[in-house]
């Protein structure tokens, strides 16, 4: 089973390569290094909206409500358009002004004895000429998008042991989690 960016979304993300990354817009909670559910990525050639939304999926014999990262080309044509959010936090910009060199997707593979393997896209890494920007999720049920600048070591930021605890849920089951990084 696969939960994550489809081919069209990967094309949208890959289109960032070679463009000047202007800024990120969102409801940034700096204390927790996160933004609630929605992040706008602005370039010199348009904008992309990255969301972490709930979706219903067929999951081990039943429907389950989980969050997953998605992206789309923004409805707005440029960063001068009004940016509105409905949450309690104040929208802010993180100014970048740097050219994107590569985009990576971080995928988690959950291997549980007696069940179908699950591949779940947990984050994206945007690498520019001078820095790297990592946007990722921590759990299946958390709508926040967490961020880290110039620390692209996802395993350090959210150790596999944390996910193993969730999957084992106090039971003595054989679960293995692997992570991979895919260059777009």
N, C-alpha and C positions, 0 to 999 in steps of 0.2 A: 504494500500500500504506500502511496506517495501523497504527502500533504505539503504543498508549497507553491513556488512560482511556476506558472505554466510557460510554454514556449514564447507566447506573446509578451508576457511580463519580463522574461529574460531578455528579449529584444529591446524592450524599453530601457531596462537597466544598462544593457551593453551600449546603448546609444549615448550614454554619458561619456564614454571614452573619447578623449580628444577635445571635449568641451570645457569651457571655463566654468568651474563651480563657483558660483557667487556666494550663496549662503544656504543655511538650513533655517526653516521656520517651523515653530511648533510651541506647544505648551511645556517648555522646559522646566523641570523641577531639578535645579542644580544640586540640591542637597542629596537627592537620590540618583542622580545621573539618568534621568528618564523623562519621557514625554508621553502624554496619554494618547494612545491609539492612532495618532495622526502626525505625520511629518512631511513637510514640503521641501523638496530638493530643487533649488533654483539654479539654472545655468544661464549662460549668455544666449541660449537658443530655446528657452522655454522651461517648464517646470514638470516635475514628477511628484506624485503624491504616494507616499509609503504609508500603508495602514496595517494595523494589527487588529483584525476584526474577528468576531465570532462567526463560525460556520458550522453547519451540521454536516457530519460525515458518517458514513457507515463504518463502525468501529467495533471489531470483535463481537459480532452478532447483534449489535444494537446501534441506534443513532446516538451520537455523542456531540455535544456542543463544545468545540475547541476553538481557540484563537489561532489564526495563521496570518503570516505576512503576505501582503498583496501590494501591487503597485499599478498605477495607471498614469497616463499623461494627464496633467492637470487641466481642468476646464478653463483656467485662467491663462491668458497669453503672456503675461509678464509679471514681474514682481511688484509692479505699481498697483495691480488689482488688489482690492481689499481682501485681507486674510482674516476670516472669522472662525472662531472656535466656540463651542458651546460649554466647555468645562469651566471650572472655577479658577483655573490658572491663567496667568497673563501670557499672551503670545509674545514671543521674542525671536530675534534673529541671531544666528551665529554666523558672522562674516568669515568667508573663506578666501575668495579671489585667487584660485589656484587651478591649474589644468589637471583633469582626471586622466590618470595613466592606466588604471585597471579597476575592474569590478570583480569581486569574489563573492560567492554564496557559501555560507556555512550550513552544512546539512548534518543532521544527527540521524544515525541508523540505530533503531532499537531492535534487538534480537532477543526475543522471549521464547523460551522453550515451549513447544506445542502451539505457537501462534505465528501468524504471518508477520514477517519483518515489516517495520514501518520506517520510511524515510521522511524526515520532517525538516523543512528549511527553517533554520533558527536565526539566521542573520545575513546581513550583507556588509561587506567591507569595501569602502571607496578609498582607493589609493590615489593620491595626487602627487605632483612633483615634489612636494615638501612634507606631506603628512599623510596619515591614514585615519579613517573615520569608520568606526564599527557601530552598527545598529543591530540589536539582537533582542530576542525574547528569552525569558527565563523558564516559563512554564506554559503548558497548554491552555491554561485557564486565566492567564494574566494578560490584560489588554495593553499593558505598558510596552513601549519600545525603549529599551535601555541603550545607552550610548557610551562610547569610550573613544577618546581622541588620542592618537599616537600610542595606543596599546591594543594591538590586534590579536593578542593571545586570548582567544575566547575561552579556552580551557582554564586559564587563570581567573578570568572574570566570573565564570560560572562553571565550576568543576563538575565533571561527569558524576562524581559521587552524589551530588545533590539530586540529579535526575534519577540515579539508581535507587535512592531512598524512596522517591515517588513511585517508581515502577514496582519495587518490591513490596511496598506498602505493609511492612512488618511481616510479610510472609517469607517462607524459605523457598523462593523460586529462582530459577536460573535465568537471569537477565544480563545481557551484555549491551553496552552502548559504545558506538564508535562515532567519531566525527570526521568529516572530510571538508576540504575547501575546494570549490570548483571555480576556476578562472573562466570568466565569460569572454 
